[in-house]
Amino acid sequence: MLDKTHAVASEGVSKALYDEKTGRLLGAGICGRNAGELISEAVLALEMGASAQDVGLSIHPHPTLSETFALAAELAEGTATDTLNK
């Protein structure tokens, strides 16, 4: 089973696909200003086998597009504090 989450900011969006059983990142898409610079974080997370928890616990400055990648991970984990969880 897959858990797909996305987080939207005023100038961009991050989508992340996590394995529901293991929590590992399976794929990501990032759109917005400087998204080309941010995609490297997703690639690194994929290469190291990072989980949603790993990404969510990493520091992401506010307000930036990079925090949407962390928020997507927190949404997958159900630990997001900046939005309403399902």
DSSP file (Angstrom, degrees, kcal/mol; ACC not computed):
  #  RESIDUE AA STRUCTURE BP1 BP2  ACC     N-H-->O    O-->H-N    N-H-->O    O-->H-N    TCO  KAPPA ALPHA  PHI   PSI    X-CA   Y-CA   Z-CA
    1    1 A M              0   0    0      0, 0.0    19,-2.2     0, 0.0    20,-0.5   0.000 360.0 360.0 360.0 142.2    0.0    0.0    0.0
    2    2 A L  E     -A   19   0A   0     17,-0.2     2,-0.6    18,-0.1    17,-0.2  -0.843 360.0-151.6-113.2 147.2    1.3    3.5   -0.8
    3    3 A D  E     -A   18   0A   0     15,-2.9    15,-2.7    -2,-0.3     2,-0.5  -0.961  14.6-169.2-117.6 112.5    0.8    6.7    1.0
    4    4 A K  E     +A   17   0A   0     -2,-0.6     2,-0.3    13,-0.2    13,-0.2  -0.892  11.2 173.3-104.5 126.9    0.9    9.8   -1.2
    5    5 A T  E     -A   16   0A   0     11,-2.6    11,-2.7    -2,-0.5     2,-0.3  -0.911   9.6-172.5-128.3 156.9    1.0   13.2    0.4
    6    6 A H  E     -A   15   0A   0     -2,-0.3     2,-0.4     9,-0.2     9,-0.2  -0.995   8.4-158.2-147.8 151.1    1.5   16.7   -0.8
    7    7 A A  E     -A   14   0A   0      7,-2.6     7,-2.5    -2,-0.3     2,-0.4  -0.991  11.4-153.1-130.1 137.6    2.0   20.1    0.7
    8    8 A V  E     -A   13   0A   0     -2,-0.4     2,-0.2     5,-0.2     5,-0.2  -0.913  10.5-176.5-116.4 135.6    1.2   23.4   -1.0
    9    9 A A  E >   -A   12   0A   0      3,-3.3     3,-1.1    -2,-0.4    56,-0.0  -0.722  46.5 -96.7-116.8 173.2    2.8   26.8   -0.4
   10   10 A S  T 3  S+     0   0    0      1,-0.3     3,-0.1    -2,-0.2    55,-0.0   0.750 123.8  27.2 -64.8 -21.9    1.9   30.1   -2.0
   11   11 A E  T 3  S+     0   0    0      1,-0.1    22,-1.1    22,-0.1     2,-0.3   0.117 127.0   6.2-128.3  23.1    4.7   29.6   -4.6
   12   12 A G  E <   -AB   9  32A   0     -3,-1.1    -3,-3.3    20,-0.2     2,-0.3  -0.982  54.4-131.7 177.0 175.0    5.1   25.9   -4.9
   13   13 A V  E     -AB   8  31A   0     18,-2.6    18,-2.7    -2,-0.3     2,-0.4  -0.997   8.1-159.2-146.9 144.9    4.1   22.4   -4.1
   14   14 A S  E     -AB   7  30A   0     -7,-2.5    -7,-2.6    -2,-0.3     2,-0.4  -0.993   7.7-170.0-125.1 134.6    5.9   19.2   -3.0
   15   15 A K  E     -AB   6  29A   0     14,-3.3    14,-2.4    -2,-0.4     2,-0.4  -0.971   5.1-174.9-122.2 140.3    4.5   15.7   -3.4
   16   16 A A  E     -AB   5  28A   0    -11,-2.7   -11,-2.6    -2,-0.4     2,-0.5  -0.995  14.3-152.9-136.8 141.6    6.0   12.6   -1.8
   17   17 A L  E     -AB   4  27A   0     10,-2.9     9,-4.0    -2,-0.4    10,-1.3  -0.965  19.8-176.7-117.0 119.0    5.2    9.0   -2.2
   18   18 A Y  E     -AB   3  25A   0    -15,-2.7   -15,-2.9    -2,-0.5     2,-0.5  -0.880  33.3-111.2-117.2 146.5    6.0    6.8    0.8
   19   19 A D  E  >  -A    2   0A   0      5,-2.7     4,-2.8    -2,-0.3   -17,-0.2  -0.648  25.8-146.2 -72.0 123.4    5.7    3.0    1.3
   20   20 A E  T  4 S+     0   0    0    -19,-2.2    -1,-0.2    -2,-0.5   -18,-0.1   0.812  94.1  45.7 -65.0 -29.9    2.9    2.7    3.8
   21   21 A K  T  4 S+     0   0    0    -20,-0.5    -1,-0.2     1,-0.1   -19,-0.1   0.926 128.6  20.8 -79.5 -46.7    4.5   -0.4    5.4
   22   22 A T  T  4 S-     0   0    0      2,-0.1    -2,-0.2    29,-0.0     3,-0.1   0.675  91.1-131.7 -98.7 -19.6    8.1    0.7    5.7
   23   23 A G     <  +     0   0    0     -4,-2.8    29,-1.8     1,-0.3    -3,-0.1   0.432  54.8 148.4  81.8  -1.7    7.7    4.5    5.6
   24   24 A R  B     -C   51   0B   0     27,-0.2    -5,-2.7    -6,-0.1     2,-0.3  -0.394  55.0-108.3 -72.0 143.3   10.5    4.7    3.0
   25   25 A L  E     +B   18   0A   0     25,-2.7    -7,-0.3    -7,-0.2    -1,-0.1  -0.532  35.8 176.9 -68.9 129.1   10.4    7.4    0.3
   26   26 A L  E     -     0   0A   0     -9,-4.0     2,-0.3     1,-0.4    -8,-0.2   0.658  61.9 -22.8-106.6 -24.3    9.6    6.0   -3.1
   27   27 A G  E     -B   17   0A   0    -10,-1.3   -10,-2.9     2,-0.0    -1,-0.4  -0.963  54.7-158.9-177.6 164.1    9.4    9.1   -5.2
   28   28 A A  E     -B   16   0A   0     -2,-0.3     2,-0.4   -12,-0.2   -12,-0.2  -0.994   5.2-160.9-155.4 153.9    8.9   12.9   -5.1
   29   29 A G  E     -B   15   0A   0    -14,-2.4   -14,-3.3    -2,-0.3     2,-0.4  -0.997   9.9-172.7-137.9 136.2    7.9   15.8   -7.2
   30   30 A I  E     -B   14   0A   0     -2,-0.4     2,-0.4   -16,-0.2   -16,-0.2  -0.996   3.1-179.1-133.9 131.3    8.6   19.4   -6.5
   31   31 A C  E     +B   13   0A   0    -18,-2.7   -18,-2.6    -2,-0.4     2,-0.3  -0.994  36.1  66.0-132.8 134.9    7.3   22.4   -8.4
   32   32 A G  E >  S-B   12   0A   0     -2,-0.4     3,-2.1   -20,-0.2     4,-0.3  -0.828  87.4 -26.2 145.6 178.1    8.0   26.1   -7.8
   33   33 A R  T 3  S+     0   0    0    -22,-1.1    32,-0.1     1,-0.3   -22,-0.1  -0.386 130.9   5.5 -60.0 130.9   10.6   28.7   -7.8
   34   34 A N  T >> S+     0   0    0     -2,-0.1     4,-1.3     1,-0.1     3,-1.0   0.674  83.5 139.7  66.9  20.3   14.1   27.1   -7.2
   35   35 A A  H <>  +     0   0    0     -3,-2.1     4,-2.1     1,-0.3    -2,-0.1   0.844  65.3  64.9 -60.8 -31.9   12.5   23.6   -7.3
   36   36 A G  H 34 S+     0   0    0     -4,-0.3     4,-0.3     1,-0.2    -1,-0.3   0.815 103.5  46.2 -60.5 -30.6   15.6   22.5   -9.3
   37   37 A E  H <4 S+     0   0    0     -3,-1.0     3,-0.4     1,-0.1    -1,-0.2   0.795 113.3  49.1 -79.7 -29.3   17.7   23.2   -6.2
   38   38 A L  H >X S+     0   0    0     -4,-1.3     3,-1.9     1,-0.2     4,-0.9   0.773  91.4  74.9 -82.6 -27.6   15.3   21.5   -3.8
   39   39 A I  H 3X S+     0   0    0     -4,-2.1     4,-2.3     1,-0.3    -1,-0.2   0.772  83.0  71.5 -59.7 -23.9   14.9   18.2   -5.8
   40   40 A S  H 3> S+     0   0    0     -3,-0.4     4,-2.5    -4,-0.3    -1,-0.3   0.838  92.3  56.6 -61.9 -31.4   18.4   17.2   -4.6
   41   41 A E  H <> S+     0   0    0     -3,-1.9     4,-2.4    -4,-0.2    -1,-0.2   0.918 107.9  47.1 -64.5 -42.1   17.0   16.7   -1.1
   42   42 A A  H  X S+     0   0    0     -4,-0.9     4,-2.3     2,-0.2    -2,-0.2   0.904 112.1  50.2 -65.2 -41.0   14.5   14.2   -2.5
   43   43 A V  H  X S+     0   0    0     -4,-2.3     4,-2.6     2,-0.2    -2,-0.2   0.918 111.2  48.5 -64.0 -43.4   17.2   12.4   -4.5
   44   44 A L  H  X S+     0   0    0     -4,-2.5     4,-2.2     2,-0.2    -2,-0.2   0.920 111.0  50.8 -62.0 -43.6   19.4   12.2   -1.4
   45   45 A A  H  X>S+     0   0    0     -4,-2.4     5,-2.8     1,-0.2     4,-0.5   0.895 111.6  48.3 -62.0 -40.0   16.5   10.9    0.7
   46   46 A L  H ><5S+     0   0    0     -4,-2.3     3,-0.9     3,-0.2    -2,-0.2   0.937 111.7  49.2 -63.3 -47.1   15.8    8.2   -2.0
   47   47 A E  H 3<5S+     0   0    0     -4,-2.6    -2,-0.2     1,-0.2    -1,-0.2   0.844 114.1  44.5 -64.2 -35.0   19.4    7.2   -2.2
   48   48 A M  H 3<5S-     0   0    0     -4,-2.2    -1,-0.2    -5,-0.2    -2,-0.2   0.475 111.6-117.1 -90.6  -0.8   19.8    6.8    1.5
   49   49 A G  T <<5 -     0   0    0     -3,-0.9    -3,-0.2    -4,-0.5    -4,-0.1   0.863  47.3-174.6  71.2  34.8   16.5    5.0    2.0
   50   50 A A      < -     0   0    0     -5,-2.8   -25,-2.7    -6,-0.2     2,-0.2  -0.273  13.6-140.7 -67.3 148.4   15.1    7.7    4.1
   51   51 A S  B  >  -C   24   0B   0    -27,-0.3     4,-2.1     1,-0.1   -27,-0.2  -0.517  30.6-100.8 -98.0 171.6   11.7    7.3    5.8
   52   52 A A  H  > S+     0   0    0    -29,-1.8     4,-2.8     1,-0.2     5,-0.2   0.873 125.7  54.7 -59.3 -36.9    9.0   10.0    6.2
   53   53 A Q  H  > S+     0   0    0      2,-0.2     4,-2.1     1,-0.2    -1,-0.2   0.914 105.1  52.2 -64.5 -42.4   10.2   10.3    9.8
   54   54 A D  H  > S+     0   0    0      1,-0.2     4,-0.6     2,-0.2    -2,-0.2   0.934 114.7  41.9 -58.0 -47.2   13.8   11.0    8.7
   55   55 A V  H >< S+     0   0    0     -4,-2.1     3,-0.9     1,-0.2    -2,-0.2   0.922 114.1  51.4 -67.5 -44.6   12.7   13.7    6.3
   56   56 A G  H 3< S+     0   0    0     -4,-2.8    -1,-0.2     1,-0.2    -2,-0.2   0.813 108.4  51.4 -64.2 -31.7   10.2   15.2    8.8
   57   57 A L  H 3< S+     0   0    0     -4,-2.1    -1,-0.2    -5,-0.2    -2,-0.2   0.597  89.5  99.2 -83.2 -10.7   12.8   15.5   11.6
   58   58 A S  S << S-     0   0    0     -3,-0.9     2,-0.3    -4,-0.6    -3,-0.0  -0.471  86.1-102.9 -74.0 148.5   15.3   17.3    9.4
   59   59 A I        +     0   0    0     -2,-0.1    -1,-0.1    11,-0.0    -2,-0.1  -0.571  40.1 179.7 -76.8 130.7   15.5   21.0    9.8
   60   60 A H        -     0   0    0     -2,-0.3     4,-0.1    -4,-0.1     7,-0.0  -0.988  27.1-122.8-131.5 120.1   13.8   23.0    7.0
   61   61 A P    >   -     0   0    0      0, 0.0     3,-0.5     0, 0.0     6,-0.4  -0.207  33.8 -99.6 -65.7 153.9   13.8   26.8    7.2
   62   62 A H  T 3  S+     0   0    0      1,-0.3     3,-0.1     4,-0.1     0, 0.0  -0.965  97.7  22.8-122.1 137.9   10.6   28.9    7.2
   63   63 A P  T 3  S+     0   0    0      0, 0.0    -1,-0.3     0, 0.0     2,-0.3   0.385  97.6 110.0 -93.6 121.1    9.2   30.3    5.0
   64   64 A T  S X  S-     0   0    0     -3,-0.5     3,-0.6    -4,-0.1     4,-0.4  -0.950  74.8-112.6-144.7 164.0   10.7   28.4    2.1
   65   65 A L  T >> S+     0   0    0     -2,-0.3     3,-1.6     1,-0.2     4,-0.6   0.824 111.9  68.7 -65.4 -30.7    9.7   25.9   -0.5
   66   66 A S  H >> S+     0   0    0      1,-0.3     4,-1.2     2,-0.2     3,-0.8   0.809  88.0  63.7 -62.0 -29.0   11.9   23.3    1.3
   67   67 A E  H <> S+     0   0    0     -3,-0.6     4,-2.5    -6,-0.4    -1,-0.3   0.748  92.0  64.9 -69.1 -19.6    9.5   23.2    4.2
   68   68 A T  H <> S+     0   0    0     -3,-1.6     4,-2.1    -4,-0.4    -1,-0.2   0.833  98.9  53.3 -69.3 -29.8    6.8   21.8    2.0
   69   69 A F  H <X S+     0   0    0     -3,-0.8     4,-1.5    -4,-0.6    -2,-0.2   0.901 111.5  45.1 -68.6 -40.8    8.9   18.7    1.5
   70   70 A A  H  X S+     0   0    0     -4,-1.2     4,-2.5     2,-0.2    -2,-0.2   0.896 111.6  53.1 -67.1 -40.4    9.2   18.3    5.3
   71   71 A L  H  X S+     0   0    0     -4,-2.5     4,-2.5     1,-0.2    -2,-0.2   0.883 105.1  54.2 -64.4 -38.1    5.4   19.0    5.6
   72   72 A A  H  X S+     0   0    0     -4,-2.1     4,-1.8     2,-0.2    -1,-0.2   0.902 110.3  47.7 -60.6 -40.1    4.6   16.3    3.1
   73   73 A A  H  X S+     0   0    0     -4,-1.5     4,-1.8     2,-0.2    -2,-0.2   0.914 111.2  50.0 -66.3 -42.9    6.6   13.9    5.2
   74   74 A E  H  X>S+     0   0    0     -4,-2.5     5,-2.3     1,-0.2     4,-1.4   0.870 108.1  53.6 -64.6 -36.1    4.9   15.0    8.4
   75   75 A L  H  <5S+     0   0    0     -4,-2.5    -1,-0.2     2,-0.2    -2,-0.2   0.898 107.5  51.0 -63.6 -39.7    1.5   14.5    6.7
   76   76 A A  H  <5S+     0   0    0     -4,-1.8    -1,-0.2     1,-0.2    -2,-0.2   0.865 114.9  43.4 -64.5 -35.4    2.5   11.0    5.8
   77   77 A E  H  <5S-     0   0    0     -4,-1.8    -1,-0.2   -25,-0.1    -2,-0.2   0.666 108.8-123.5 -82.0 -18.6    3.5   10.3    9.4
   78   78 A G  T  <5S+     0   0    0     -4,-1.4    -3,-0.2    -5,-0.2    -4,-0.1   0.742  83.7 109.2  78.5  23.9    0.4   12.1   10.8
   79   79 A T      < +     0   0    0     -5,-2.3    -4,-0.2    -6,-0.2    -5,-0.1   0.320  35.6 131.8-113.9   6.3    2.7   14.4   12.9
   80   80 A A        -     0   0    0     -6,-0.8     5,-0.2     1,-0.1     3,-0.0  -0.373  29.1-179.0 -64.5 134.4    2.1   17.7   11.0
   81   81 A T  S    S+     0   0    0      1,-0.1    -1,-0.1    -2,-0.1     4,-0.0   0.495  74.0  65.5-108.1  -8.8    1.3   20.6   13.3
   82   82 A D  S    S+     0   0    0    -11,-0.0     2,-0.3     2,-0.0    -1,-0.1   0.342 108.4  27.2 -96.2   6.1    0.9   23.3   10.6
   83   83 A T  S    S-     0   0    0    -12,-0.0     2,-0.5    -3,-0.0     0, 0.0  -0.939  93.4 -82.3-154.6 171.0   -2.2   21.8    9.0
   84   84 A L        -     0   0    0     -2,-0.3     2,-0.2     2,-0.0    -3,-0.1  -0.732  43.8-141.5 -83.4 126.6   -5.2   19.6    9.8
   85   85 A N              0   0    0     -2,-0.5   -10,-0.0    -5,-0.2    -1,-0.0  -0.581 360.0 360.0 -85.0 151.0   -4.4   15.9    9.7
   86   86 A K              0   0    0     -2,-0.2    -1,-0.1   -11,-0.2    -2,-0.0   0.469 360.0 360.0 -73.3 360.0   -6.9   13.4    8.3
